[in-house]
Amino acid sequence: MVKGIELHINIQRQMFIADLPAKSLFMKTISYNGYSACTVCTAKGTCKGQVVYPYRQNMHSRRVHEEVVLSGKEAEQKQVPVDGIKGVSPMLQILNYPDQVVYDYMHLVCLGHMATLVKRWLPHLERNQLNEIDSQLKLLRLPHNVHAKFNYSIGDVSEWHAKHSRLFVLNVGLPSIISYLPKVMASHFAVYCLAIKLLHCPKSIDEISFAESLIDYYCRTAPLVFDGSIELLSLHAHMHLGEQVRQHGDLAFSSAFCFESCIRYLKKMVHGTKNLASQIAYWCDMRSAVPRPEFILQQATGKTKILFSSVKINQYRHILMNKLLEIGHDCKNIILFLRYKDKFNTYHSIIYDDSFSCASFIVSYNASTT
């Protein structure tokens, strides 16, 4: 009730996102390295030094919420896990299992399977090849909105952050590695890159279906390219990503990347190691109490003027003048800018004073949108 007005707030829960250890803790399921650890299907797994989930045993059924609750109650009575369920989680009262308990693409693909792949490539790469790959990655010039510096060698993939592995699997990994790996490994990785890229931001249902067929082929051939020990839960879980994208949308918008960014924001609110939650709550309350000016989205505009006579454009002046004459413009009536800002994006010309290691200059722009 606010000022005599009764307000009804409808809160809908879409999904629970967490890495595998956190998911097993909150959902009261077996850890990711145990039997029946898949949160989507009833695959049990077999032990070969460690628990693996062979592709040939993938004839399994999908978990059902009601059955999970019954298994949890039985597990609590017997004090032993039942079908991978250790108890009845309170989360089951607000989430539909398994539809709303998803695999996090950031941890599963970027921090999980991608690191596993690189470590299996390393014995097949010589030192000079590793140095060449590292050199290529360090010399990359990328748009600033996806910019990430590869400060660590590919041989130290465990030190990579999720953003490095994301960039590697979606964009730069295949061209960087394809000429150094054995052909069978390179082609196998090409299948994986294409499948993840399609699920990352599919444009149609057909692309999702195609990605599912690629992942099926990738998982089926993985033990042939490497060996059976690669068929961990982290590989098996890829089989469920297609259905997950159908239900919850692109992997790009259903991962922990946004929450990791929020953590950096929250860390600025705390000092020391005590009463962290209280500190965050205090500063959130303070910021909500202080009125903020209304944010107005700026129109597209030029930034940082430059004179037509500037020495910085000497090598471009002749071409620029000819192009302006072709479209009937007088260079005396033209204002030049070193930067162009369109909403939240800022594009830098190649003669902008501040140098960048990223390629932040504009390549093309559709004039019909100005």
Backbone torsions as a table, in degrees:
resi	resn	phi	psi	omega
1	MET	NA	121.7	179.9
2	VAL	-127.8	114.0	179.7
3	LYS	52.3	43.7	177.5
4	GLY	80.2	-0.5	-179.7
5	ILE	-105.4	125.9	179.4
6	GLU	-84.9	121.4	-178.4
7	LEU	-108.6	134.1	175.8
8	HIS	-111.5	121.3	-178.5
9	ILE	-108.5	120.2	-179.1
10	ASN	-99.3	115.3	179.9
11	ILE	-107.1	123.0	178.1
12	GLN	-109.5	138.7	-179.8
13	ARG	-103.0	125.3	-178.9
14	GLN	-95.0	-49.9	-176.4
15	MET	-162.4	162.1	175.6
16	PHE	-110.9	119.4	-176.4
17	ILE	-113.7	127.1	177.9
18	ALA	-164.0	163.2	173.4
19	ASP	-74.7	172.4	-172.9
20	LEU	-62.1	-44.1	178.1
21	PRO	-62.1	-42.3	179.8
22	ALA	-67.3	-37.3	179.3
23	LYS	-63.0	-44.9	179.8
24	SER	-65.0	-31.9	179.0
25	LEU	-69.3	-48.6	-175.9
26	PHE	-74.8	-34.4	-176.5
27	MET	-93.6	0.4	179.8
28	LYS	56.1	53.4	177.3
29	THR	-120.2	169.0	177.6
30	ILE	-61.9	146.9	177.5
31	SER	-61.7	159.5	-173.8
32	TYR	-62.4	-18.8	-179.2
33	ASN	-100.2	17.6	-179.6
34	GLY	-111.4	-175.8	177.8
35	TYR	-76.1	150.1	176.2
36	SER	52.4	41.8	-176.0
37	ALA	-88.8	-10.7	-179.9
38	CYS	-69.3	129.7	-178.3
39	THR	-85.1	-5.0	-176.5
40	VAL	-105.3	-40.5	-175.2
41	CYS	-126.2	177.3	-175.0
42	THR	-98.0	17.6	177.9
43	ALA	-56.5	129.9	-175.2
44	LYS	-89.4	-38.9	-176.5
45	GLY	88.6	162.4	177.5
46	THR	-131.3	160.4	-177.3
47	CYS	-101.0	121.2	173.8
48	LYS	-133.1	65.2	-172.3
49	GLY	84.8	-33.0	173.1
50	GLN	-150.8	163.6	-177.4
51	VAL	-76.2	123.4	177.8
52	VAL	-123.4	162.8	-178.5
53	TYR	-124.3	83.3	-176.0
54	PRO	-58.7	141.4	-179.0
55	TYR	-60.8	-38.9	-175.9
56	ARG	-65.3	-14.0	177.9
57	GLN	-102.4	20.4	-175.7
58	ASN	-82.2	12.5	174.9
59	MET	-80.4	83.5	-174.3
60	HIS	-132.2	166.8	179.5
61	SER	-105.0	157.2	179.5
62	ARG	-76.9	142.6	177.8
63	ARG	-66.4	153.0	179.1
64	VAL	-123.9	137.8	-174.6
65	HIS	-54.8	-48.2	-177.0
66	GLU	-63.4	-37.7	179.5
67	GLU	-69.2	-34.4	177.6
68	VAL	-64.8	-41.9	178.4
69	VAL	-62.9	-44.1	179.0
70	LEU	-63.8	-40.5	178.4
71	SER	-64.2	-38.0	178.5
72	GLY	-63.9	-42.2	178.5
73	LYS	-65.4	-40.9	179.2
74	GLU	-65.5	-39.2	179.2
75	ALA	-64.1	-37.8	178.8
76	GLU	-68.3	-33.6	179.2
77	GLN	-72.6	-42.1	-176.2
78	LYS	-88.4	-12.4	-178.2
79	GLN	62.3	27.8	174.7
80	VAL	-140.0	149.5	178.8
81	PRO	-62.6	144.0	177.0
82	VAL	-123.7	115.5	-178.7
83	ASP	54.0	37.7	177.8
84	GLY	83.9	1.6	-179.9
85	ILE	-104.9	128.2	-175.6
86	LYS	-100.9	-11.4	-179.6
87	GLY	174.7	-179.7	179.4
88	VAL	-93.0	109.3	-179.8
89	SER	-77.7	138.8	174.2
90	PRO	-58.4	-22.9	179.6
91	MET	-64.2	-23.3	-179.4
92	LEU	-68.3	-14.4	178.2
93	GLN	-78.0	-20.3	-177.3
94	ILE	-120.7	-9.1	-179.3
95	LEU	-123.0	144.5	175.4
96	ASN	-92.3	117.8	-176.1
97	TYR	-94.7	129.1	5.3
98	PRO	-100.4	1.2	-171.8
99	ASP	-57.6	-35.5	-176.5
100	GLN	-102.0	8.5	176.4
101	VAL	-113.1	92.0	-167.7
102	VAL	-97.8	165.3	172.3
103	TYR	-87.0	130.7	-178.6
104	ASP	-82.5	116.7	-177.2
105	TYR	-62.9	-31.4	-180.0
106	MET	-63.9	-46.6	-179.1
107	HIS	-80.7	-37.8	-175.6
108	LEU	-70.3	-49.3	-175.6
109	VAL	-90.9	-57.1	-170.2
110	CYS	-71.9	-47.5	-177.9
111	LEU	-94.7	-13.4	-176.4
112	GLY	-103.9	-84.4	-171.6
113	HIS	-67.3	-32.7	-179.5
114	MET	-63.3	-42.1	177.6
115	ALA	-65.4	-38.2	177.7
116	THR	-61.1	-43.4	179.5
117	LEU	-61.6	-49.6	-176.9
118	VAL	-59.6	-42.5	179.8
119	LYS	-62.6	-31.3	178.0
120	ARG	-79.5	-19.6	175.5
121	TRP	-77.5	-32.9	-169.3
122	LEU	-53.5	-41.3	178.7
123	PRO	-63.1	-17.8	-178.7
124	HIS	-95.7	0.7	-177.6
125	LEU	-114.8	133.6	176.9
126	GLU	-82.5	165.2	-176.4
127	ARG	-60.0	-43.1	-179.2
128	ASN	-66.8	-30.6	176.5
129	GLN	-69.6	-40.6	176.8
130	LEU	-61.2	-41.1	179.5
131	ASN	-64.1	-38.9	178.6
132	GLU	-66.7	-41.8	178.1
133	ILE	-63.4	-45.0	178.5
134	ASP	-59.8	-40.8	-179.8
135	SER	-63.8	-41.8	178.3
136	GLN	-61.9	-43.5	-178.1
137	LEU	-67.3	-36.2	-179.3
138	LYS	-72.8	-27.8	-178.0
139	LEU	-88.8	0.6	179.7
140	LEU	-61.2	138.0	172.7
141	ARG	-118.9	112.4	-171.9
142	LEU	-119.7	156.3	172.8
143	PRO	-56.5	144.3	-173.1
144	HIS	-65.6	-18.9	179.6
145	ASN	-77.0	-13.2	175.5
146	VAL	-126.6	20.6	-172.7
147	HIS	-73.0	133.1	176.3
148	ALA	-151.4	127.0	-180.0
149	LYS	-87.6	129.5	177.1
150	PHE	-88.2	81.6	-178.9
151	ASN	-77.8	-21.0	179.9
152	TYR	-106.4	145.5	179.3
153	SER	-64.0	156.2	174.9
154	ILE	-63.7	-22.8	175.2
155	GLY	-71.4	-17.6	176.7
156	ASP	-109.1	45.4	-174.5
157	VAL	-60.1	-24.1	178.7
158	SER	-64.6	-21.0	179.7
159	GLU	-88.3	-8.2	179.5
160	TRP	-68.2	146.3	171.3
161	HIS	-86.5	169.3	-178.8
162	ALA	-60.2	-34.6	-178.6
163	LYS	-65.5	-31.5	178.2
164	HIS	-69.7	-45.7	179.6
165	SER	-66.5	-36.6	177.2
166	ARG	-61.8	-47.1	178.7
167	LEU	-63.4	-37.1	-177.9
168	PHE	-66.5	-48.1	-175.4
169	VAL	-76.0	-30.3	-176.1
170	LEU	-88.7	-29.7	-169.6
171	ASN	-131.2	-59.1	-164.8
172	VAL	-104.0	-12.6	-173.4
173	GLY	-65.0	-50.1	-175.7
174	LEU	-61.2	-51.6	178.0
175	PRO	-64.4	-24.5	-179.1
176	SER	-78.3	-31.2	-169.4
177	ILE	-109.1	-17.8	-166.6
178	ILE	-63.4	-32.6	-177.3
179	SER	-83.5	-3.1	-177.4
180	TYR	-110.2	-25.2	-177.9
181	LEU	-84.0	155.7	168.4
182	PRO	-55.5	146.7	-173.1
183	LYS	-55.7	-39.7	-177.0
184	VAL	-66.7	-37.9	178.4
185	MET	-71.5	-39.9	179.8
186	ALA	-63.5	-44.5	-179.8
187	SER	-68.3	-35.6	178.2
188	HIS	-64.8	-41.8	178.1
189	PHE	-67.3	-33.9	177.9
190	ALA	-61.5	-39.6	177.0
191	VAL	-62.2	-43.7	-178.8
192	TYR	-64.2	-46.1	-179.8
193	CYS	-58.7	-45.3	-178.4
194	LEU	-64.7	-41.7	-179.4
195	ALA	-63.0	-46.5	-178.7
196	ILE	-67.7	-38.2	179.6
197	LYS	-64.3	-38.9	178.3
198	LEU	-66.4	-41.6	-180.0
199	LEU	-76.4	-22.2	179.8
200	HIS	-63.7	-39.2	178.9
201	CYS	-156.5	70.9	-177.6
202	PRO	-69.2	146.5	179.6
203	LYS	-99.3	-10.9	-179.2
204	SER	-158.8	166.4	175.7
205	ILE	-63.8	-34.0	179.5
206	ASP	-61.7	-37.3	178.8
207	GLU	-67.3	-36.1	176.8
208	ILE	-65.4	-42.9	179.5
209	SER	-63.7	-40.6	178.1
210	PHE	-64.7	-41.4	178.3
211	ALA	-62.6	-38.4	178.5
212	GLU	-62.9	-40.8	178.9
213	SER	-67.6	-35.2	177.3
214	LEU	-66.6	-43.2	179.1
215	ILE	-65.5	-38.5	177.4
216	ASP	-60.5	-44.8	178.0
217	TYR	-65.1	-41.6	-178.9
218	TYR	-62.2	-47.2	-179.1
219	CYS	-68.4	-35.5	-179.2
220	ARG	-68.3	-35.6	-176.5
221	THR	-94.6	-9.9	-177.7
222	ALA	-55.1	-46.2	179.5
223	PRO	-68.0	-19.4	177.4
224	LEU	-80.5	-35.8	178.6
225	VAL	-73.6	-40.6	-179.7
226	PHE	-111.9	-103.3	173.8
227	ASP	-159.9	177.9	-174.8
228	GLY	-64.7	-18.2	-177.4
229	SER	-71.3	-10.9	179.8
230	ILE	-80.5	-11.9	-175.0
231	GLU	-83.0	54.9	176.9
232	LEU	-77.3	175.3	177.5
233	LEU	-58.9	-33.8	-178.8
234	SER	-63.4	-29.5	174.3
235	LEU	-81.3	-44.9	179.9
236	HIS	-56.6	-39.2	-176.7
237	ALA	-62.2	-24.9	178.5
238	HIS	-59.3	-27.8	-179.2
239	MET	-62.9	-20.3	-176.7
240	HIS	-100.4	-1.3	-175.6
241	LEU	-68.5	-34.5	-179.6
242	GLY	-61.6	-48.2	178.4
243	GLU	-64.4	-35.6	178.2
244	GLN	-62.8	-41.1	178.6
245	VAL	-66.7	-36.8	177.4
246	ARG	-61.8	-37.3	-175.9
247	GLN	-84.6	-39.8	-170.3
248	HIS	-117.6	-0.5	178.6
249	GLY	94.8	-175.9	-173.1
250	ASP	-55.1	148.7	174.8
251	LEU	-60.1	-29.8	-179.2
252	ALA	-61.6	-24.8	-175.2
253	PHE	-115.0	12.4	179.1
254	SER	-138.6	51.9	-179.6
255	SER	-135.9	178.3	-177.7
256	ALA	-86.6	3.5	-179.0
257	PHE	-58.0	-44.0	-178.6
258	CYS	-65.5	-34.7	-179.8
259	PHE	-72.5	-34.4	176.7
260	GLU	-64.3	-37.9	177.1
261	SER	-65.2	-37.3	178.8
262	CYS	-66.3	-33.1	179.1
263	ILE	-62.2	-39.9	177.9
264	ARG	-62.1	-36.3	178.1
265	TYR	-67.3	-42.2	-178.6
266	LEU	-70.3	-32.2	-178.6
267	LYS	-62.0	-26.5	179.5
268	LYS	-71.1	-14.7	-177.6
269	MET	-90.7	-9.5	-173.9
270	VAL	-116.2	152.1	176.7
271	HIS	-136.9	135.1	-178.7
272	GLY	79.6	-157.1	-175.9
273	THR	-127.2	6.4	-176.9
274	LYS	-111.8	145.2	174.9
275	ASN	52.2	47.2	-176.7
276	LEU	-63.4	-45.0	-178.9
277	ALA	-63.1	-39.2	179.6
278	SER	-65.9	-39.4	178.2
279	GLN	-63.6	-44.1	180.0
280	ILE	-64.0	-44.4	179.7
281	ALA	-62.0	-40.1	-179.7
282	TYR	-61.8	-48.8	-177.0
283	TRP	-72.1	-31.7	174.0
284	CYS	-64.5	-40.1	178.6
285	ASP	-65.8	-41.4	179.4
286	MET	-64.1	-42.2	-178.7
287	ARG	-68.9	-32.1	177.9
288	SER	-74.5	-24.9	-179.0
289	ALA	-80.6	-27.9	-178.7
290	VAL	-84.4	120.6	-179.8
291	PRO	-65.5	139.1	179.9
292	ARG	-113.9	145.8	177.8
293	PRO	-65.4	146.0	180.0
294	GLU	-64.2	132.6	-179.6
295	PHE	-81.8	127.2	179.4
296	ILE	-115.4	121.6	-179.5
297	LEU	-72.1	121.4	-177.1
298	GLN	-72.8	151.2	173.6
299	GLN	-76.3	160.6	177.6
300	ALA	-59.7	132.1	-176.3
301	THR	-154.6	160.5	176.2
302	GLY	-85.6	152.3	179.3
303	LYS	-130.9	145.9	175.8
304	THR	62.6	86.7	-179.6
305	LYS	-66.7	151.8	175.1
306	ILE	-140.7	137.8	-179.2
307	LEU	-74.3	148.1	179.0
308	PHE	-63.9	-24.7	-178.9
309	SER	-88.2	2.0	-177.5
310	SER	-62.1	143.2	-179.9
311	VAL	-68.3	-18.3	-178.7
312	LYS	-65.6	-23.3	-178.2
313	ILE	-109.8	20.1	179.6
314	ASN	-55.3	-47.6	-176.1
315	GLN	-73.0	-13.1	179.7
316	TYR	-108.2	-8.0	-170.3
317	ARG	-61.4	-46.2	-176.6
318	HIS	-61.8	-46.0	179.5
319	ILE	-64.6	-41.4	-179.0
320	LEU	-63.2	-43.4	179.6
321	MET	-62.5	-43.1	179.6
322	ASN	-63.5	-40.2	179.9
323	LYS	-67.4	-38.3	178.4
324	LEU	-65.9	-38.6	178.2
325	LEU	-66.7	-34.8	179.9
326	GLU	-62.4	-33.9	-178.2
327	ILE	-100.0	9.8	173.4
328	GLY	77.3	31.1	179.0
329	HIS	-108.7	143.4	176.4
330	ASP	-92.7	124.4	-176.0
331	CYS	-62.2	-21.2	179.1
332	LYS	-71.8	-20.8	-179.1
333	ASN	-104.1	13.7	-178.1
334	ILE	-104.9	134.1	174.5
335	ILE	-105.1	127.2	-177.7
336	LEU	-103.6	145.9	178.4
337	PHE	-131.4	148.4	177.7
338	LEU	-84.1	-21.9	-179.0
339	ARG	-132.9	156.7	178.6
340	TYR	-133.2	125.3	-178.6
341	LYS	-112.2	123.9	177.9
342	ASP	-125.6	104.2	-176.0
343	LYS	57.3	-111.1	-176.5
344	PHE	-96.8	-2.4	-177.3
345	ASN	-104.8	134.8	176.0
346	THR	-118.8	125.4	-179.6
347	TYR	-106.5	132.7	-179.2
348	HIS	-106.0	136.2	174.1
349	SER	-74.2	163.6	-177.3
350	ILE	-73.5	-7.4	177.6
351	ILE	-108.1	14.7	177.2
352	TYR	-63.6	141.1	-173.5
353	ASP	-57.5	-46.3	-176.8
354	ASP	-81.0	116.6	-178.1
355	SER	-78.2	147.5	179.7
356	PHE	-130.2	147.7	174.6
357	SER	-80.3	-12.8	178.2
358	CYS	-97.5	156.7	179.1
359	ALA	-86.8	84.5	-173.5
360	SER	-99.6	11.3	179.2
361	PHE	-88.1	153.9	-176.7
362	ILE	-78.6	141.3	179.1
363	VAL	-98.1	-45.0	178.4
364	SER	-153.9	157.2	179.7
365	TYR	-148.1	135.5	-178.4
366	ASN	-81.5	110.5	-174.9
367	ALA	-65.1	-21.1	-178.0
368	SER	-69.7	-14.9	-179.2
369	THR	-94.8	-0.8	-179.1
370	THR	-86.0	NA	NA
